[in-house]
Amino acid sequence: MPFTLAAWAQSVNPAGIFVSLNAVPDQILTITNVINVLVPPLNRVIAHAAGVETTAAQQARLAAPSRRVLVLQRVAPTQGNAAAASLPGDPHKVNDLRASPLPMITGEASTFDINSAPAAVQAQWGLVWFADGPIAPIVGNMFTARATGTTVLGVLVWTLVPFVLAESLPRGRYQVVGLRAQSAGLIAARLVFAGGPSAQAPWRPGALGTNNDRHLEHAMFRYGQLGNWGEFEDTAPPQIECLSTTADAAETFYLDLIQIRAGPG
């Protein structure tokens, strides 16, 4: 079941009222009027999360015309810092809707709105995972590979990070069934698969970021809980896009994998 990750992020001071965050520029999703992400053909929301400055009472919501039929979708709990850039909570705070996704309309404009009152502008963000239906876990002979990157990350934009595996994979074809991504200011990360047959092409499935070796990620991002993220040959591994609050230059990744074919294709 394919899924993809959309992001909104901005250094902003809402001053105690709702404001729509800027959508993060995206090569896959369509952005209009700076703040709108057009809902893709994957038009079911399977999860959402918010990073909102915590000095005063904070709120977050996902807004779109179809949501106004009932109410705008509230995102709670939120996570963040006081008088500093918002980072993912430890443990993660993610609203998990995999079993009963939130329906939206393909092509409608969606915004991510926050209400906070920091003393000055601070980096704040929203994340939405889109799929085409409920996500079922996958099972198999899983193992975890470690990889590292040394790309200087742009601030509040997706930055493509080639990575180097700690150990080379045996020849064959692999499914990605989980991801842990880590750097000091990381908000989120998503996979970019090479061309060819893949359950995810051209989508970019992703996970909420972690910020150190001890940071506890949400269980949905690991060990098959989001199904098959995509497939690759050992000779053409995916790359990873990172969204960060700081210009980190040291990234660590853990990829949960299943080998589905041994040997050359």
C-alpha positions in Angstrom: 0.0 0.0 0.0 1.8 3.2 -1.1 2.1 6.2 1.1 3.9 9.6 1.0 4.8 12.3 3.4 3.9 16.0 3.1 5.3 18.8 5.2 4.7 22.4 6.1 7.4 24.3 8.0 8.1 28.0 8.8 9.9 30.3 11.3 6.9 32.2 12.5 5.2 33.9 15.4 1.5 33.4 15.1 0.9 35.8 18.1 -1.9 33.8 19.5 -4.0 33.4 16.4 -4.2 30.6 13.8 -1.9 31.0 10.8 -1.3 28.7 7.9 2.3 27.5 7.7 4.2 27.6 4.4 4.3 24.3 2.6 7.8 22.8 2.1 8.7 22.9 -1.6 8.2 19.4 -3.0 9.2 17.7 -6.2 6.3 15.2 -6.0 3.4 17.1 -4.5 1.8 20.3 -6.0 2.1 23.4 -3.9 0.0 26.5 -4.6 -0.1 30.0 -3.0 2.8 29.0 -0.8 0.6 27.5 1.9 -1.5 24.9 0.0 -0.6 21.3 -0.6 -3.0 19.8 -3.2 -4.2 16.4 -2.0 -2.6 13.7 -4.1 -4.3 10.6 -5.6 -3.3 9.0 -2.3 -6.2 10.9 -0.6 -6.5 9.2 2.8 -4.6 10.6 5.8 -3.1 7.8 7.8 -1.2 10.0 10.3 -0.3 13.5 11.2 2.0 15.3 13.6 2.8 18.9 14.7 5.7 20.7 16.1 4.5 23.9 17.8 6.3 26.4 20.1 5.2 25.8 23.7 5.6 29.1 25.6 1.9 29.6 25.6 -1.1 27.4 24.8 -0.7 25.9 21.4 -3.0 24.3 18.8 -2.7 22.7 15.4 -5.2 21.6 12.7 -5.3 20.2 9.2 -7.7 22.3 7.0 -9.3 21.7 3.6 -12.7 22.3 2.0 -13.8 18.7 2.5 -13.0 18.9 6.2 -15.4 21.9 6.7 -18.3 19.5 6.1 -17.7 18.3 9.6 -14.9 20.1 11.5 -11.3 21.0 10.7 -9.1 18.1 11.8 -7.4 18.8 15.1 -3.8 17.6 15.6 -3.2 16.7 19.3 -1.0 16.1 21.1 1.6 18.5 19.7 5.3 18.6 20.4 7.9 21.3 20.4 10.2 23.6 22.5 9.8 26.8 24.4 11.7 29.7 22.9 13.5 27.4 20.5 12.9 25.6 17.3 10.3 22.8 17.6 11.8 19.3 17.4 10.0 15.9 17.4 9.0 14.8 20.9 10.9 12.1 22.8 9.0 9.8 22.5 7.4 10.8 19.3 3.9 12.3 19.4 2.1 11.0 16.2 -1.7 10.7 15.6 -1.9 7.2 14.1 -4.9 6.8 11.8 -3.7 3.7 9.9 -6.7 1.6 10.7 -9.3 4.3 9.9 -7.8 6.9 7.5 -9.2 10.4 7.2 -10.8 10.8 3.8 -10.0 13.9 1.7 -10.6 14.9 -2.0 -7.9 14.5 -4.6 -6.8 17.9 -5.9 -8.3 20.0 -3.0 -6.0 22.5 -1.3 -5.0 21.5 2.2 -3.3 23.8 4.8 -1.6 23.1 8.1 -2.6 25.8 10.6 -1.0 26.5 14.0 -1.7 28.8 16.9 1.1 29.7 19.3 2.6 32.8 21.0 6.4 32.7 21.2 8.3 35.8 22.2 9.9 35.7 18.8 9.7 33.8 15.5 10.5 30.1 16.0 10.7 27.1 13.6 7.4 25.2 13.7 5.9 22.5 11.4 3.3 20.0 10.5 3.5 16.6 8.8 0.8 14.6 7.0 1.1 11.0 5.8 -1.1 10.3 2.7 -2.1 6.8 1.5 -4.7 5.3 -0.7 -6.4 3.3 2.2 -5.7 1.6 5.5 -2.2 0.4 6.0 -1.6 -3.2 7.1 1.6 -4.4 8.7 3.9 -6.6 6.7 5.8 -9.7 8.0 8.9 -11.4 6.8 12.6 -12.1 7.6 13.5 -8.5 8.6 16.9 -7.1 9.4 18.3 -3.6 10.1 21.1 -1.9 8.1 22.9 1.2 9.4 23.9 4.0 7.1 25.4 7.5 7.4 25.4 10.7 5.4 27.5 13.8 5.5 25.4 16.3 3.5 24.9 19.8 4.9 21.1 20.1 5.3 19.2 23.1 4.3 16.9 24.7 6.9 13.2 23.9 6.7 13.6 22.4 3.2 13.9 18.9 1.9 17.6 18.1 1.3 18.6 15.0 -0.7 21.2 12.9 1.2 23.1 10.1 -0.4 24.1 7.6 2.2 26.8 5.0 2.7 25.9 1.6 4.3 28.0 0.4 7.2 28.2 -3.0 5.5 27.4 -3.8 1.8 24.2 -5.7 1.1 24.5 -9.1 -0.6 23.4 -9.1 -4.2 19.6 -9.1 -4.5 16.4 -7.1 -4.3 15.1 -5.6 -1.0 11.9 -4.2 0.5 12.2 -1.3 2.9 9.8 -1.9 5.8 10.9 0.7 8.2 13.2 3.8 8.7 14.8 5.5 11.6 16.5 8.8 10.6 18.6 10.9 13.0 20.4 14.2 13.1 20.6 17.0 15.7 17.9 19.2 14.2 15.9 16.7 12.2 12.2 17.0 11.8 11.5 14.2 9.3 13.0 12.1 6.5 11.6 10.3 3.5 12.9 7.8 1.0 13.6 8.6 -2.7 13.6 5.4 -4.8 15.4 5.1 -8.1 13.2 4.5 -11.3 11.8 1.1 -12.1 9.1 -1.1 -10.5 8.5 -0.1 -6.9 5.4 -0.1 -4.7 6.2 3.5 -3.9 7.3 5.1 -7.2 7.0 8.0 -7.5 5.9 8.6 -3.9 8.2 9.5 -1.0 7.3 7.6 2.2 8.9 8.9 5.3 9.2 9.0 9.1 9.3 11.6 11.9 12.9 12.4 12.7 15.0 11.6 15.8 17.7 13.8 17.2 20.1 11.5 19.1 20.9 7.8 19.7 18.4 7.6 22.6 15.4 9.3 21.0 12.4 6.9 21.0 10.6 6.8 17.6 6.9 5.9 17.2 6.5 2.1 16.6 4.6 2.7 13.4 7.9 3.7 11.6 9.7 0.4 12.2 9.6 -3.3 11.5 6.9 -3.5 8.9 4.2 -1.5 10.7 3.7 0.7 7.6 3.9 -2.2 5.2 6.2 -2.1 2.1 7.7 1.4 1.7 9.3 0.5 -1.6 11.8 -1.8 -3.3 15.4 -1.5 -4.7 18.2 -3.5 -6.1 21.4 -3.6 -4.0 23.1 -1.8 -6.9 20.6 1.1 -6.8 19.7 1.9 -3.2 17.4 4.8 -2.4 18.5 8.2 -1.2 16.9 10.0 1.7 15.5 13.5 1.9 15.8 15.3 5.2 13.9 18.2 6.7 15.8 19.9 9.5 15.6 23.0 11.7 19.4 23.4 11.5 22.2 22.9 9.0 23.3 19.5 10.2 26.1 17.7 8.4 26.0 14.3 10.1 23.1 12.0 9.5 22.5 8.5 10.7 19.9 6.1 9.2 18.6 2.7 10.1 16.7 0.9 7.3 14.6 -2.2 8.2 14.8 -4.5 5.2 13.5 -7.8 3.8 15.5 -9.5 1.1 12.9 -10.7 -1.5 15.3 -12.0 -4.1 18.9 -13.2 -3.7 21.5 -12.8 -6.4 21.6 -10.5 -9.5 18.4 -9.6 -11.3 
